[in-house]
Amino acid sequence: MTAAARPLPKLDTLTWDQSSGRACVWCKKLLTTGAVHAGTIRERMGAHNLDTEVWACPLCAAGEGAAADV
Ligand SMILES: [Zn+2]
């Protein structure tokens, strides 16, 4: 499964680090090198566009991260 095919978590379940792109969107590990763009979580709150770009560590992007077993 590719990162793009994997469902993204809801925006309100993300930590600050995840929503700011500093941590893996799936396993919450802080990203260093090799971060992979996981996609954009699209949400709206009234008139506000909350679209958030999220990133994944290489393991999760390859479907081998900690969250892959969930
Ligand atoms: Zn990860």
N, CA, C, O and the ligand as a Tripos MOL2 file, in Angstrom:
@<TRIPOS>MOLECULE
protein
  281   279    71     0     0
PROTEIN
NO_CHARGES

@<TRIPOS>ATOM
      1 N           0.8480   -1.1940    0.0000 N.3       1 MET1
      2 CA          0.0000    0.0000    0.0000 C.3       1 MET1
      3 C           0.8850    1.2470    0.0000 C.2       1 MET1
      4 O           1.8560    1.3200    0.7530 O.2       1 MET1
      5 N           0.5690    2.1770   -0.8010 N.am      2 THR2
      6 CA          1.3560    3.4050   -0.8380 C.3       2 THR2
      7 C           0.8350    4.3940    0.1860 C.2       2 THR2
      8 O          -0.2740    4.2510    0.7010 O.2       2 THR2
      9 N           1.6390    5.3870    0.4730 N.am      3 ALA3
     10 CA          1.2220    6.4000    1.4360 C.3       3 ALA3
     11 C          -0.0560    7.0810    0.9750 C.2       3 ALA3
     12 O          -0.9290    7.3920    1.7860 O.2       3 ALA3
     13 N          -0.1610    7.3070   -0.3040 N.am      4 ALA4
     14 CA         -1.3110    8.0350   -0.8190 C.3       4 ALA4
     15 C          -2.6010    7.2480   -0.6550 C.2       4 ALA4
     16 O          -3.6810    7.8310   -0.5570 O.2       4 ALA4
     17 N          -2.4900    5.9130   -0.6260 N.am      5 ALA5
     18 CA         -3.6840    5.0890   -0.5390 C.3       5 ALA5
     19 C          -4.1270    4.8720    0.8980 C.2       5 ALA5
     20 O          -5.2100    4.3440    1.1530 O.2       5 ALA5
     21 N          -3.2940    5.2780    1.8170 N.am      6 ARG6
     22 CA         -3.5880    5.0300    3.2210 C.3       6 ARG6
     23 C          -4.4770    6.1390    3.7670 C.2       6 ARG6
     24 O          -4.2040    7.3160    3.5310 O.2       6 ARG6
     25 N          -5.5390    5.7850    4.4930 N.am      7 PRO7
     26 CA         -6.4220    6.8330    5.0060 C.3       7 PRO7
     27 C          -5.6950    7.7140    6.0120 C.2       7 PRO7
     28 O          -4.9410    7.2200    6.8500 O.2       7 PRO7
     29 N          -5.9230    9.0020    5.9280 N.am      8 LEU8
     30 CA         -5.3020    9.9450    6.8550 C.3       8 LEU8
     31 C          -6.1800   10.1150    8.0880 C.2       8 LEU8
     32 O          -7.4060   10.0590    7.9920 O.2       8 LEU8
     33 N          -5.5610   10.3200    9.2390 N.am      9 PRO9
     34 CA         -6.3550   10.5340   10.4530 C.3       9 PRO9
     35 C          -7.1430   11.8430   10.3930 C.2       9 PRO9
     36 O          -6.8680   12.7210    9.5750 O.2       9 PRO9
     37 N          -8.1150   11.9450   11.2720 N.am     10 LYS10
     38 CA         -8.8640   13.1920   11.3540 C.3      10 LYS10
     39 C          -7.9760   14.2890   11.9290 C.2      10 LYS10
     40 O          -7.0930   14.0440   12.7510 O.2      10 LYS10
     41 N          -8.2410   15.4920   11.4680 N.am     11 LEU11
     42 CA         -7.4140   16.6230   11.8750 C.3      11 LEU11
     43 C          -7.3990   16.8050   13.3920 C.2      11 LEU11
     44 O          -6.3660   17.1470   13.9690 O.2      11 LEU11
     45 N          -8.5350   16.5790   14.0320 N.am     12 ASP12
     46 CA         -8.5860   16.8460   15.4770 C.3      12 ASP12
     47 C          -7.9170   15.7570   16.3060 C.2      12 ASP12
     48 O          -7.8470   15.8690   17.5300 O.2      12 ASP12
     49 N          -7.4230   14.7030   15.6550 N.am     13 THR13
     50 CA         -6.6910   13.6830   16.4030 C.3      13 THR13
     51 C          -5.1820   13.8980   16.3170 C.2      13 THR13
     52 O          -4.4130   13.1840   16.9600 O.2      13 THR13
     53 N          -4.7660   14.8670   15.5340 N.am     14 LEU14
     54 CA         -3.3380   15.0870   15.3540 C.3      14 LEU14
     55 C          -2.7440   15.8910   16.5010 C.2      14 LEU14
     56 O          -3.4060   16.7470   17.0880 O.2      14 LEU14
     57 N          -1.5030   15.6060   16.8050 N.am     15 THR15
     58 CA         -0.7720   16.4470   17.7480 C.3      15 THR15
     59 C          -0.3170   17.7050   17.0210 C.2      15 THR15
     60 O          -0.3790   17.8010   15.7960 O.2      15 THR15
     61 N           0.1400   18.6560   17.8100 N.am     16 TRP16
     62 CA          0.6280   19.8900   17.2070 C.3      16 TRP16
     63 C           1.7790   19.5780   16.2610 C.2      16 TRP16
     64 O           1.8680   20.1510   15.1760 O.2      16 TRP16
     65 N           2.6550   18.6740   16.6680 N.am     17 ASP17
     66 CA          3.7960   18.3300   15.8290 C.3      17 ASP17
     67 C           3.3540   17.7040   14.5100 C.2      17 ASP17
     68 O           3.9470   17.9560   13.4620 O.2      17 ASP17
     69 N           2.3080   16.8890   14.5760 N.am     18 GLN18
     70 CA          1.8290   16.2440   13.3530 C.3      18 GLN18
     71 C           1.1930   17.2600   12.4040 C.2      18 GLN18
     72 O           1.4610   17.2530   11.2020 O.2      18 GLN18
     73 N           0.3610   18.1220   12.9500 N.am     19 SER19
     74 CA         -0.3390   19.0520   12.0770 C.3      19 SER19
     75 C           0.5920   20.1310   11.5380 C.2      19 SER19
     76 O           0.2830   20.7760   10.5370 O.2      19 SER19
     77 N           1.7280   20.3300   12.1960 N.am     20 SER20
     78 CA          2.6850   21.3160   11.6960 C.3      20 SER20
     79 C           3.7280   20.6650   10.8020 C.2      20 SER20
     80 O           4.6420   21.3330   10.3190 O.2      20 SER20
     81 N           3.5940   19.3530   10.5810 N.am     21 GLY21
     82 CA          4.5060   18.6840    9.6620 C.3      21 GLY21
     83 C           5.8230   18.2680   10.2860 C.2      21 GLY21
     84 O           6.7620   17.9060    9.5750 O.2      21 GLY21
     85 N           5.9020   18.3150   11.6170 N.am     22 ARG22
     86 CA          7.1610   17.9610   12.2760 C.3      22 ARG22
     87 C           7.1940   16.5000   12.7000 C.2      22 ARG22
     88 O           8.2600   15.9660   13.0070 O.2      22 ARG22
     89 N           6.0390   15.8540   12.7200 N.am     23 ALA23
     90 CA          5.9950   14.4660   13.1630 C.3      23 ALA23
     91 C           5.1900   13.6280   12.1690 C.2      23 ALA23
     92 O           4.3400   14.1380   11.4390 O.2      23 ALA23
     93 N           5.4870   12.3290   12.1650 N.am     24 CYS24
     94 CA          4.7950   11.4110   11.2540 C.3      24 CYS24
     95 C           3.2990   11.3990   11.5510 C.2      24 CYS24
     96 O           2.8910   11.2920   12.7080 O.2      24 CYS24
     97 N           2.4850   11.5100   10.5030 N.am     25 VAL25
     98 CA          1.0400   11.5870   10.6850 C.3      25 VAL25
     99 C           0.4670   10.2780   11.2210 C.2      25 VAL25
    100 O          -0.6260   10.2670   11.7870 O.2      25 VAL25
    101 N           1.1930    9.1780   11.0470 N.am     26 TRP26
    102 CA          0.6740    7.8840   11.5030 C.3      26 TRP26
    103 C           1.2860    7.3970   12.8110 C.2      26 TRP26
    104 O           0.5590    6.9160   13.6810 O.2      26 TRP26
    105 N           2.6030    7.5090   12.9750 N.am     27 CYS27
    106 CA          3.2190    6.9430   14.1850 C.3      27 CYS27
    107 C           3.6820    8.0110   15.1640 C.2      27 CYS27
    108 O           4.1970    7.6820   16.2330 O.2      27 CYS27
    109 N           3.5090    9.2770   14.8210 N.am     28 LYS28
    110 CA          3.8230   10.4020   15.7070 C.3      28 LYS28
    111 C           5.3160   10.5830   15.9610 C.2      28 LYS28
    112 O           5.7140   11.4140   16.7760 O.2      28 LYS28
    113 N           6.1370    9.8060   15.2640 N.am     29 LYS29
    114 CA          7.5780    9.9550   15.4440 C.3      29 LYS29
    115 C           8.0220   11.2760   14.8240 C.2      29 LYS29
    116 O           7.5670   11.6450   13.7410 O.2      29 LYS29
    117 N           8.9080   11.9820   15.5140 N.am     30 LEU30
    118 CA          9.4070   13.2290   14.9570 C.3      30 LEU30
    119 C          10.2170   12.9270   13.7020 C.2      30 LEU30
    120 O          11.0350   12.0080   13.6740 O.2      30 LEU30
    121 N           9.9690   13.7190   12.6750 N.am     31 LEU31
    122 CA         10.6160   13.4750   11.3880 C.3      31 LEU31
    123 C          11.9780   14.1450   11.3570 C.2      31 LEU31
    124 O          12.1490   15.2630   11.8430 O.2      31 LEU31
    125 N          12.9300   13.4520   10.7850 N.am     32 THR32
    126 CA         14.2520   14.0430   10.6130 C.3      32 THR32
    127 C          14.5430   14.1210    9.1180 C.2      32 THR32
    128 O          14.2590   15.1280    8.4700 O.2      32 THR32
    129 N          15.1010   13.0700    8.5920 N.am     33 THR33
    130 CA         15.3540   13.0550    7.1550 C.3      33 THR33
    131 C          14.4550   12.0130    6.4940 C.2      33 THR33
    132 O          14.0030   11.0670    7.1390 O.2      33 THR33
    133 N          14.2100   12.1950    5.2320 N.am     34 GLY34
    134 CA         13.4660   11.1950    4.4750 C.3      34 GLY34
    135 C          11.9700   11.2730    4.6520 C.2      34 GLY34
    136 O          11.2600   10.3300    4.3030 O.2      34 GLY34
    137 N          11.4700   12.3740    5.1850 N.am     35 ALA35
    138 CA         10.0270   12.5190    5.3510 C.3      35 ALA35
    139 C           9.3360   12.4620    3.9900 C.2      35 ALA35
    140 O           9.8320   12.9940    2.9960 O.2      35 ALA35
    141 N           8.1900   11.8110    3.9740 N.am     36 VAL36
    142 CA          7.4370   11.6480    2.7350 C.3      36 VAL36
    143 C           6.1110   12.3860    2.8630 C.2      36 VAL36
    144 O           5.4270   12.2700    3.8800 O.2      36 VAL36
    145 N           5.7540   13.1310    1.8500 N.am     37 HIS37
    146 CA          4.4790   13.8390    1.8630 C.3      37 HIS37
    147 C           3.3460   12.8180    1.8770 C.2      37 HIS37
    148 O           3.2250   12.0130    0.9530 O.2      37 HIS37
    149 N           2.5190   12.8470    2.9160 N.am     38 ALA38
    150 CA          1.4710   11.8310    3.0610 C.3      38 ALA38
    151 C           0.1600   12.2750    2.4470 C.2      38 ALA38
    152 O          -0.7080   11.4470    2.1690 O.2      38 ALA38
    153 N           0.0040   13.5700    2.2310 N.am     39 GLY39
    154 CA         -1.2340   14.0540    1.6440 C.3      39 GLY39
    155 C          -1.7380   15.2780    2.3730 C.2      39 GLY39
    156 O          -1.0320   15.8790    3.1830 O.2      39 GLY39
    157 N          -2.9650   15.6320    2.0730 N.am     40 THR40
    158 CA         -3.5800   16.8070    2.6880 C.3      40 THR40
    159 C          -4.8980   16.3960    3.3130 C.2      40 THR40
    160 O          -5.7690   15.8350    2.6490 O.2      40 THR40
    161 N          -5.0330   16.6830    4.6030 N.am     41 ILE41
    162 CA         -6.3060   16.4350    5.2830 C.3      41 ILE41
    163 C          -7.1960   17.6360    5.0240 C.2      41 ILE41
    164 O          -6.8660   18.7650    5.3850 O.2      41 ILE41
    165 N          -8.3430   17.3690    4.3860 N.am     42 ARG42
    166 CA         -9.2180   18.4840    4.0000 C.3      42 ARG42
    167 C         -10.3930   18.5840    4.9660 C.2      42 ARG42
    168 O         -11.2350   17.6900    5.0480 O.2      42 ARG42
    169 N         -10.4230   19.6820    5.6850 N.am     43 GLU43
    170 CA        -11.5360   19.9140    6.6030 C.3      43 GLU43
    171 C         -11.8860   21.3850    6.5890 C.2      43 GLU43
    172 O         -11.0490   22.2420    6.3040 O.2      43 GLU43
    173 N         -13.1350   21.6600    6.9020 N.am     44 ARG44
    174 CA        -13.5730   23.0500    6.9970 C.3      44 ARG44
    175 C         -14.2600   23.2560    8.3280 C.2      44 ARG44
    176 O         -14.9120   22.3480    8.8440 O.2      44 ARG44
    177 N         -14.1170   24.4400    8.8830 N.am     45 MET45
    178 CA        -14.8680   24.7970   10.0680 C.3      45 MET45
    179 C         -15.5330   26.1220    9.7540 C.2      45 MET45
    180 O         -14.9040   27.1780    9.8250 O.2      45 MET45
    181 N         -16.8220   26.0610    9.4020 N.am     46 GLY46
    182 CA        -17.5010   27.2740    8.9790 C.3      46 GLY46
    183 C         -16.8230   27.8340    7.7400 C.2      46 GLY46
    184 O         -16.6630   27.1310    6.7430 O.2      46 GLY46
    185 N         -16.4290   29.0840    7.8010 N.am     47 ALA47
    186 CA        -15.8120   29.7370    6.6580 C.3      47 ALA47
    187 C         -14.3140   29.4500    6.5800 C.2      47 ALA47
    188 O         -13.6500   29.8260    5.6140 O.2      47 ALA47
    189 N         -13.7960   28.7840    7.5990 N.am     48 HIS48
    190 CA        -12.3500   28.5940    7.6520 C.3      48 HIS48
    191 C         -11.9370   27.3050    6.9460 C.2      48 HIS48
    192 O         -12.5060   26.2370    7.1690 O.2      48 HIS48
    193 N         -10.9570   27.4400    6.1130 N.am     49 ASN49
    194 CA        -10.3860   26.2880    5.4290 C.3      49 ASN49
    195 C          -9.2380   25.7590    6.2770 C.2      49 ASN49
    196 O          -8.2390   26.4440    6.4950 O.2      49 ASN49
    197 N          -9.4000   24.5280    6.7520 N.am     50 LEU50
    198 CA         -8.4040   23.9650    7.6660 C.3      50 LEU50
    199 C          -7.4900   22.9520    6.9840 C.2      50 LEU50
    200 O          -6.8040   22.1810    7.6560 O.2      50 LEU50
    201 N          -7.4800   22.9520    5.6530 N.am     51 ASP51
    202 CA         -6.6400   21.9890    4.9520 C.3      51 ASP51
    203 C          -5.2290   21.9690    5.5280 C.2      51 ASP51
    204 O          -4.5940   23.0100    5.6980 O.2      51 ASP51
    205 N          -4.7570   20.7720    5.8200 N.am     52 THR52
    206 CA         -3.4650   20.6300    6.4770 C.3      52 THR52
    207 C          -2.6190   19.6090    5.7340 C.2      52 THR52
    208 O          -3.0340   18.4680    5.5310 O.2      52 THR52
    209 N          -1.4410   20.0280    5.3380 N.am     53 GLU53
    210 CA         -0.5130   19.0850    4.7090 C.3      53 GLU53
    211 C           0.1630   18.2640    5.7900 C.2      53 GLU53
    212 O           0.6300   18.8060    6.7910 O.2      53 GLU53
    213 N           0.2150   16.9650    5.5870 N.am     54 VAL54
    214 CA          0.8220   16.0990    6.5940 C.3      54 VAL54
    215 C           1.9200   15.2500    5.9600 C.2      54 VAL54
    216 O           1.9410   15.0210    4.7510 O.2      54 VAL54
    217 N           2.8290   14.7940    6.8150 N.am     55 TRP55
    218 CA          4.0220   14.0830    6.3720 C.3      55 TRP55
    219 C           4.1610   12.7770    7.1170 C.2      55 TRP55
    220 O           3.6270   12.6110    8.2140 O.2      55 TRP55
    221 N           4.8770   11.8550    6.5160 N.am     56 ALA56
    222 CA          5.0720   10.5500    7.1290 C.3      56 ALA56
    223 C           6.5510   10.1940    7.1440 C.2      56 ALA56
    224 O           7.3330   10.6700    6.3210 O.2      56 ALA56
    225 N           6.9190    9.3390    8.1080 N.am     57 CYS57
    226 CA          8.2850    8.8390    8.1210 C.3      57 CYS57
    227 C           8.4030    7.7920    7.0050 C.2      57 CYS57
    228 O           7.3910    7.2850    6.5210 O.2      57 CYS57
    229 N           9.6310    7.4720    6.5990 N.am     58 PRO58
    230 CA          9.8090    6.5240    5.4820 C.3      58 PRO58
    231 C           9.1750    5.1670    5.7420 C.2      58 PRO58
    232 O           8.6450    4.5500    4.8180 O.2      58 PRO58
    233 N           9.2200    4.6870    6.9890 N.am     59 LEU59
    234 CA          8.6390    3.3780    7.2990 C.3      59 LEU59
    235 C           7.1310    3.3670    7.0950 C.2      59 LEU59
    236 O           6.5960    2.4530    6.4690 O.2      59 LEU59
    237 N           6.4480    4.3690    7.6160 N.am     60 CYS60
    238 CA          4.9980    4.4240    7.4610 C.3      60 CYS60
    239 C           4.6340    4.6380    5.9860 C.2      60 CYS60
    240 O           3.6580    4.0750    5.4910 O.2      60 CYS60
    241 N           5.4170    5.4440    5.3060 N.am     61 ALA61
    242 CA          5.1230    5.6890    3.8930 C.3      61 ALA61
    243 C           5.2340    4.4030    3.0960 C.2      61 ALA61
    244 O           4.5690    4.2330    2.0740 O.2      61 ALA61
    245 N           6.0780    3.5010    3.5710 N.am     62 ALA62
    246 CA          6.2490    2.2140    2.8950 C.3      62 ALA62
    247 C           5.2780    1.1660    3.4210 C.2      62 ALA62
    248 O           5.3060    0.0150    2.9850 O.2      62 ALA62
    249 N           4.4120    1.5660    4.3670 N.am     63 GLY63
    250 CA          3.4400    0.6360    4.9190 C.3      63 GLY63
    251 C           4.0290   -0.2860    5.9690 C.2      63 GLY63
    252 O           3.4460   -1.3230    6.2850 O.2      63 GLY63
    253 N           5.1960    0.0890    6.5210 N.am     64 GLU64
    254 CA          5.8740   -0.7750    7.4820 C.3      64 GLU64
    255 C           6.0010   -0.1370    8.8520 C.2      64 GLU64
    256 O           6.6870   -0.6740    9.7220 O.2      64 GLU64
    257 N           5.3550    0.9980    9.0590 N.am     65 GLY65
    258 CA          5.4720    1.6960   10.3300 C.3      65 GLY65
    259 C           4.6280    1.0580   11.4130 C.2      65 GLY65
    260 O           3.9290    0.0710   11.1830 O.2      65 GLY65
    261 N           4.7070    1.6410   12.5970 N.am     66 ALA66
    262 CA          4.0180    1.0870   13.7560 C.3      66 ALA66
    263 C           2.5140    1.0570   13.5500 C.2      66 ALA66
    264 O           1.8410    0.1550   14.0470 O.2      66 ALA66
    265 N           1.9850    2.0180   12.8320 N.am     67 ALA67
    266 CA          0.5370    2.1160   12.6730 C.3      67 ALA67
    267 C           0.0020    1.1360   11.6330 C.2      67 ALA67
    268 O          -1.2110    1.0120   11.4660 O.2      67 ALA67
    269 N           0.8960    0.4420   10.9340 N.am     68 ALA68
    270 CA          0.4610   -0.4280    9.8470 C.3      68 ALA68
    271 C          -0.3340   -1.6270   10.3690 C.2      68 ALA68
    272 O          -1.1140   -2.2220    9.6260 O.2      68 ALA68
    273 N          -0.1440   -1.9810   11.6280 N.am     69 ASP69
    274 CA         -0.8180   -3.1610   12.1700 C.3      69 ASP69
    275 C          -2.1930   -2.8510   12.7210 C.2      69 ASP69
    276 O          -2.9380   -3.7690   13.0640 O.2      69 ASP69
    277 N          -2.5400   -1.6120   12.8120 N.am     70 VAL70
    278 CA         -3.8280   -1.2230   13.4240 C.3      70 VAL70
    279 C          -4.9800   -1.7380   12.5720 C.2      70 VAL70
    280 O          -6.1430   -1.5190   12.9090 O.2      70 VAL70
    281 ZN          5.6620    6.9010   10.8810 Zn       71 ZN71
@<TRIPOS>BOND
     1     1     2 1
     2     2     3 1
     3     3     4 2
     4     3     5 am
     5     5     6 1
     6     6     7 1
     7     7     8 2
     8     7     9 am
     9     9    10 1
    10    10    11 1
    11    11    12 2
    12    11    13 am
    13    13    14 1
    14    14    15 1
    15    15    16 2
    16    15    17 am
    17    17    18 1
    18    18    19 1
    19    19    20 2
    20    19    21 am
    21    21    22 1
    22    22    23 1
    23    23    24 2
    24    23    25 am
    25    25    26 1
    26    26    27 1
    27    27    28 2
    28    27    29 am
    29    29    30 1
    30    30    31 1
    31    31    32 2
    32    31    33 am
    33    33    34 1
    34    34    35 1
    35    35    36 2
    36    35    37 am
    37    37    38 1
    38    38    39 1
    39    39    40 2
    40    39    41 am
    41    41    42 1
    42    42    43 1
    43    43    44 2
    44    43    45 am
    45    45    46 1
    46    46    47 1
    47    47    48 2
    48    47    49 am
    49    49    50 1
    50    50    51 1
    51    51    52 2
    52    51    53 am
    53    53    54 1
    54    54    55 1
    55    55    56 2
    56    55    57 am
    57    57    58 1
    58    58    59 1
    59    59    60 2
    60    59    61 am
    61    61    62 1
    62    62    63 1
    63    63    64 2
    64    63    65 am
    65    65    66 1
    66    66    67 1
    67    67    68 2
    68    67    69 am
    69    69    70 1
    70    70    71 1
    71    71    72 2
    72    71    73 am
    73    73    74 1
    74    74    75 1
    75    75    76 2
    76    75    77 am
    77    77    78 1
    78    78    79 1
    79    79    80 2
    80    79    81 am
    81    81    82 1
    82    82    83 1
    83    83    84 2
    84    83    85 am
    85    85    86 1
    86    86    87 1
    87    87    88 2
    88    87    89 am
    89    89    90 1
    90    90    91 1
    91    91    92 2
    92    91    93 am
    93    93    94 1
    94    94    95 1
    95    95    96 2
    96    95    97 am
    97    97    98 1
    98    98    99 1
    99    99   100 2
   100    99   101 am
   101   101   102 1
   102   102   103 1
   103   103   104 2
   104   103   105 am
   105   105   106 1
   106   106   107 1
   107   107   108 2
   108   107   109 am
   109   109   110 1
   110   110   111 1
   111   111   112 2
   112   111   113 am
   113   113   114 1
   114   114   115 1
   115   115   116 2
   116   115   117 am
   117   117   118 1
   118   118   119 1
   119   119   120 2
   120   119   121 am
   121   121   122 1
   122   122   123 1
   123   123   124 2
   124   123   125 am
   125   125   126 1
   126   126   127 1
   127   127   128 2
   128   127   129 am
   129   129   130 1
   130   130   131 1
   131   131   132 2
   132   131   133 am
   133   133   134 1
   134   134   135 1
   135   135   136 2
   136   135   137 am
   137   137   138 1
   138   138   139 1
   139   139   140 2
   140   139   141 am
   141   141   142 1
   142   142   143 1
   143   143   144 2
   144   143   145 am
   145   145   146 1
   146   146   147 1
   147   147   148 2
   148   147   149 am
   149   149   150 1
   150   150   151 1
   151   151   152 2
   152   151   153 am
   153   153   154 1
   154   154   155 1
   155   155   156 2
   156   155   157 am
   157   157   158 1
   158   158   159 1
   159   159   160 2
   160   159   161 am
   161   161   162 1
   162   162   163 1
   163   163   164 2
   164   163   165 am
   165   165   166 1
   166   166   167 1
   167   167   168 2
   168   167   169 am
   169   169   170 1
   170   170   171 1
   171   171   172 2
   172   171   173 am
   173   173   174 1
   174   174   175 1
   175   175   176 2
   176   175   177 am
   177   177   178 1
   178   178   179 1
   179   179   180 2
   180   179   181 am
   181   181   182 1
   182   182   183 1
   183   183   184 2
   184   183   185 am
   185   185   186 1
   186   186   187 1
   187   187   188 2
   188   187   189 am
   189   189   190 1
   190   190   191 1
   191   191   192 2
   192   191   193 am
   193   193   194 1
   194   194   195 1
   195   195   196 2
   196   195   197 am
   197   197   198 1
   198   198   199 1
   199   199   200 2
   200   199   201 am
   201   201   202 1
   202   202   203 1
   203   203   204 2
   204   203   205 am
   205   205   206 1
   206   206   207 1
   207   207   208 2
   208   207   209 am
   209   209   210 1
   210   210   211 1
   211   211   212 2
   212   211   213 am
   213   213   214 1
   214   214   215 1
   215   215   216 2
   216   215   217 am
   217   217   218 1
   218   218   219 1
   219   219   220 2
   220   219   221 am
   221   221   222 1
   222   222   223 1
   223   223   224 2
   224   223   225 am
   225   225   226 1
   226   226   227 1
   227   227   228 2
   228   227   229 am
   229   229   230 1
   230   230   231 1
   231   231   232 2
   232   231   233 am
   233   233   234 1
   234   234   235 1
   235   235   236 2
   236   235   237 am
   237   237   238 1
   238   238   239 1
   239   239   240 2
   240   239   241 am
   241   241   242 1
   242   242   243 1
   243   243   244 2
   244   243   245 am
   245   245   246 1
   246   246   247 1
   247   247   248 2
   248   247   249 am
   249   249   250 1
   250   250   251 1
   251   251   252 2
   252   251   253 am
   253   253   254 1
   254   254   255 1
   255   255   256 2
   256   255   257 am
   257   257   258 1
   258   258   259 1
   259   259   260 2
   260   259   261 am
   261   261   262 1
   262   262   263 1
   263   263   264 2
   264   263   265 am
   265   265   266 1
   266   266   267 1
   267   267   268 2
   268   267   269 am
   269   269   270 1
   270   270   271 1
   271   271   272 2
   272   271   273 am
   273   273   274 1
   274   274   275 1
   275   275   276 2
   276   275   277 am
   277   277   278 1
   278   278   279 1
   279   279   280 2
@<TRIPOS>SUBSTRUCTURE
     1 MET1         2 RESIDUE 1 A MET
     2 THR2         6 RESIDUE 1 A THR
     3 ALA3        10 RESIDUE 1 A ALA
     4 ALA4        14 RESIDUE 1 A ALA
     5 ALA5        18 RESIDUE 1 A ALA
     6 ARG6        22 RESIDUE 1 A ARG
     7 PRO7        26 RESIDUE 1 A PRO
     8 LEU8        30 RESIDUE 1 A LEU
     9 PRO9        34 RESIDUE 1 A PRO
    10 LYS10       38 RESIDUE 1 A LYS
    11 LEU11       42 RESIDUE 1 A LEU
    12 ASP12       46 RESIDUE 1 A ASP
    13 THR13       50 RESIDUE 1 A THR
    14 LEU14       54 RESIDUE 1 A LEU
    15 THR15       58 RESIDUE 1 A THR
    16 TRP16       62 RESIDUE 1 A TRP
    17 ASP17       66 RESIDUE 1 A ASP
    18 GLN18       70 RESIDUE 1 A GLN
    19 SER19       74 RESIDUE 1 A SER
    20 SER20       78 RESIDUE 1 A SER
    21 GLY21       82 RESIDUE 1 A GLY
    22 ARG22       86 RESIDUE 1 A ARG
    23 ALA23       90 RESIDUE 1 A ALA
    24 CYS24       94 RESIDUE 1 A CYS
    25 VAL25       98 RESIDUE 1 A VAL
    26 TRP26      102 RESIDUE 1 A TRP
    27 CYS27      106 RESIDUE 1 A CYS
    28 LYS28      110 RESIDUE 1 A LYS
    29 LYS29      114 RESIDUE 1 A LYS
    30 LEU30      118 RESIDUE 1 A LEU
    31 LEU31      122 RESIDUE 1 A LEU
    32 THR32      126 RESIDUE 1 A THR
    33 THR33      130 RESIDUE 1 A THR
    34 GLY34      134 RESIDUE 1 A GLY
    35 ALA35      138 RESIDUE 1 A ALA
    36 VAL36      142 RESIDUE 1 A VAL
    37 HIS37      146 RESIDUE 1 A HIS
    38 ALA38      150 RESIDUE 1 A ALA
    39 GLY39      154 RESIDUE 1 A GLY
    40 THR40      158 RESIDUE 1 A THR
    41 ILE41      162 RESIDUE 1 A ILE
    42 ARG42      166 RESIDUE 1 A ARG
    43 GLU43      170 RESIDUE 1 A GLU
    44 ARG44      174 RESIDUE 1 A ARG
    45 MET45      178 RESIDUE 1 A MET
    46 GLY46      182 RESIDUE 1 A GLY
    47 ALA47      186 RESIDUE 1 A ALA
    48 HIS48      190 RESIDUE 1 A HIS
    49 ASN49      194 RESIDUE 1 A ASN
    50 LEU50      198 RESIDUE 1 A LEU
    51 ASP51      202 RESIDUE 1 A ASP
    52 THR52      206 RESIDUE 1 A THR
    53 GLU53      210 RESIDUE 1 A GLU
    54 VAL54      214 RESIDUE 1 A VAL
    55 TRP55      218 RESIDUE 1 A TRP
    56 ALA56      222 RESIDUE 1 A ALA
    57 CYS57      226 RESIDUE 1 A CYS
    58 PRO58      230 RESIDUE 1 A PRO
    59 LEU59      234 RESIDUE 1 A LEU
    60 CYS60      238 RESIDUE 1 A CYS
    61 ALA61      242 RESIDUE 1 A ALA
    62 ALA62      246 RESIDUE 1 A ALA
    63 GLY63      250 RESIDUE 1 A GLY
    64 GLU64      254 RESIDUE 1 A GLU
    65 GLY65      258 RESIDUE 1 A GLY
    66 ALA66      262 RESIDUE 1 A ALA
    67 ALA67      266 RESIDUE 1 A ALA
    68 ALA68      270 RESIDUE 1 A ALA
    69 ASP69      274 RESIDUE 1 A ASP
    70 VAL70      278 RESIDUE 1 A VAL
    71 ZN71       281 GROUP 0 **** ****
